[in-house]
Amino acid sequence: MRLVRGTLFVLLGFSSTALRAEQKFPEWRGAAQTMRYVSAWRASPIVIIAKASNVRPYGEEASARFPSPMPSHVQTLYWCVADLHVLATVKGVFKKTVSQYLWASLTPGCNVWLWPDNPQAADRRFQTWAWFVREEGPLLRPTLDTGMPPYMGFFTNWENVSSVSDARRHLGELLFTPPANNDSLGDYAEYLPVVFDIACELLGKADCALRLAALSDMNDIRLQEISCGLLKGEFGRPCRPR
């Protein structure tokens, strides 16, 4: 972690009064191009089902030049922290039930929205979040601060499960459940290829193929076309939209 002079906010037992001090910030990490969910899944050593609370500022970091691929005109990072209440681990190993999550934003104001400027966006209705994270000392950090989504969100509540294998299966089932992901079958049809590889990794090929076949029978021509295309292309199974 780098030492940077900045404003110190309440965190990890520091004084409740803001003061000038030598503050530690993690090294910012970013990607030149935005990753899709499957790339975020593969790049992340840990994926947890968790709910965020107590979102708050951590501090502002100023630098004449942040690590590449940060644009050269960006000279301030706004660091934020939240408490993640962990319900399940679906990738990697993570034993804590509550952990502090620290991330950097390019703009002031701490939030965990995917679309912060749109109060009507779908992320305001999420009930379940699968976070892409890594451990850095005592903290959880996003796999990348920018260039990849911090989580996948779902419109349904998470069901309590007793094991990692059950949690992985439940996440795979959610990814194959249209109303958990989108408001219409047509929207889900376009979303399915984005999360298909993750769902199949979680459920296994045989179950994945069965669920694709069930989707191909649903009453939406675009979902039939995409499901049949995946069945033929990935599994070599005959399929024809109705």
NORVENVEN-V219488 format. One record per residue. N is the residue number from 1. OMEGA is omega in whole degrees, -180 to 180 (none if undefined). Layout:
# NORVENVEN-V219488
n=N omega=OMEGA
n=N omega=OMEGA
This chain:
# NORVENVEN-V219488
n=1 omega=-180
n=2 omega=174
n=3 omega=-178
n=4 omega=177
n=5 omega=-178
n=6 omega=180
n=7 omega=-177
n=8 omega=-180
n=9 omega=-179
n=10 omega=178
n=11 omega=170
n=12 omega=173
n=13 omega=177
n=14 omega=180
n=15 omega=179
n=16 omega=178
n=17 omega=-180
n=18 omega=-179
n=19 omega=176
n=20 omega=-176
n=21 omega=173
n=22 omega=-175
n=23 omega=-179
n=24 omega=174
n=25 omega=173
n=26 omega=174
n=27 omega=177
n=28 omega=176
n=29 omega=179
n=30 omega=178
n=31 omega=-180
n=32 omega=179
n=33 omega=-178
n=34 omega=179
n=35 omega=170
n=36 omega=-175
n=37 omega=-177
n=38 omega=177
n=39 omega=177
n=40 omega=178
n=41 omega=-177
n=42 omega=-178
n=43 omega=-172
n=44 omega=178
n=45 omega=-178
n=46 omega=170
n=47 omega=-177
n=48 omega=169
n=49 omega=-174
n=50 omega=174
n=51 omega=-179
n=52 omega=175
n=53 omega=175
n=54 omega=178
n=55 omega=-173
n=56 omega=176
n=57 omega=173
n=58 omega=179
n=59 omega=179
n=60 omega=-180
n=61 omega=179
n=62 omega=179
n=63 omega=176
n=64 omega=-179
n=65 omega=175
n=66 omega=-178
n=67 omega=174
n=68 omega=8
n=69 omega=178
n=70 omega=177
n=71 omega=-174
n=72 omega=-178
n=73 omega=179
n=74 omega=-178
n=75 omega=177
n=76 omega=172
n=77 omega=-180
n=78 omega=-176
n=79 omega=-177
n=80 omega=179
n=81 omega=177
n=82 omega=173
n=83 omega=175
n=84 omega=178
n=85 omega=-169
n=86 omega=179
n=87 omega=-178
n=88 omega=173
n=89 omega=-177
n=90 omega=173
n=91 omega=-179
n=92 omega=-178
n=93 omega=176
n=94 omega=-171
n=95 omega=-175
n=96 omega=176
n=97 omega=175
n=98 omega=179
n=99 omega=175
n=100 omega=-174
n=101 omega=-175
n=102 omega=-180
n=103 omega=-179
n=104 omega=176
n=105 omega=177
n=106 omega=-178
n=107 omega=178
n=108 omega=178
n=109 omega=-176
n=110 omega=172
n=111 omega=-180
n=112 omega=-179
n=113 omega=173
n=114 omega=179
n=115 omega=-172
n=116 omega=-177
n=117 omega=-177
n=118 omega=-179
n=119 omega=180
n=120 omega=-176
n=121 omega=-176
n=122 omega=-176
n=123 omega=177
n=124 omega=-178
n=125 omega=-179
n=126 omega=176
n=127 omega=180
n=128 omega=-178
n=129 omega=173
n=130 omega=-172
n=131 omega=175
n=132 omega=-171
n=133 omega=171
n=134 omega=178
n=135 omega=174
n=136 omega=-173
n=137 omega=-179
n=138 omega=-173
n=139 omega=164
n=140 omega=178
n=141 omega=171
n=142 omega=177
n=143 omega=170
n=144 omega=179
n=145 omega=175
n=146 omega=178
n=147 omega=175
n=148 omega=178
n=149 omega=179
n=150 omega=-177
n=151 omega=165
n=152 omega=-179
n=153 omega=-178
n=154 omega=-178
n=155 omega=-178
n=156 omega=179
n=157 omega=177
n=158 omega=176
n=159 omega=178
n=160 omega=179
n=161 omega=-171
n=162 omega=-176
n=163 omega=177
n=164 omega=-179
n=165 omega=178
n=166 omega=179
n=167 omega=179
n=168 omega=180
n=169 omega=-179
n=170 omega=177
n=171 omega=177
n=172 omega=178
n=173 omega=178
n=174 omega=-180
n=175 omega=178
n=176 omega=-179
n=177 omega=-174
n=178 omega=-176
n=179 omega=176
n=180 omega=-174
n=181 omega=-173
n=182 omega=-179
n=183 omega=180
n=184 omega=177
n=185 omega=179
n=186 omega=177
n=187 omega=179
n=188 omega=179
n=189 omega=180
n=190 omega=-179
n=191 omega=-174
n=192 omega=180
n=193 omega=-179
n=194 omega=-174
n=195 omega=-175
n=196 omega=-177
n=197 omega=178
n=198 omega=-178
n=199 omega=-179
n=200 omega=175
n=201 omega=-178
n=202 omega=-172
n=203 omega=-174
n=204 omega=-172
n=205 omega=-176
n=206 omega=179
n=207 omega=179
n=208 omega=-180
n=209 omega=179
n=210 omega=-179
n=211 omega=174
n=212 omega=179
n=213 omega=178
n=214 omega=178
n=215 omega=-178
n=216 omega=178
n=217 omega=-178
n=218 omega=-170
n=219 omega=174
n=220 omega=-173
n=221 omega=-179
n=222 omega=177
n=223 omega=176
n=224 omega=-178
n=225 omega=-177
n=226 omega=178
n=227 omega=178
n=228 omega=178
n=229 omega=178
n=230 omega=178
n=231 omega=180
n=232 omega=-175
n=233 omega=-176
n=234 omega=-173
n=235 omega=180
n=236 omega=-178
n=237 omega=177
n=238 omega=180
n=239 omega=-179
n=240 omega=177
n=241 omega=-179
n=242 omega=none
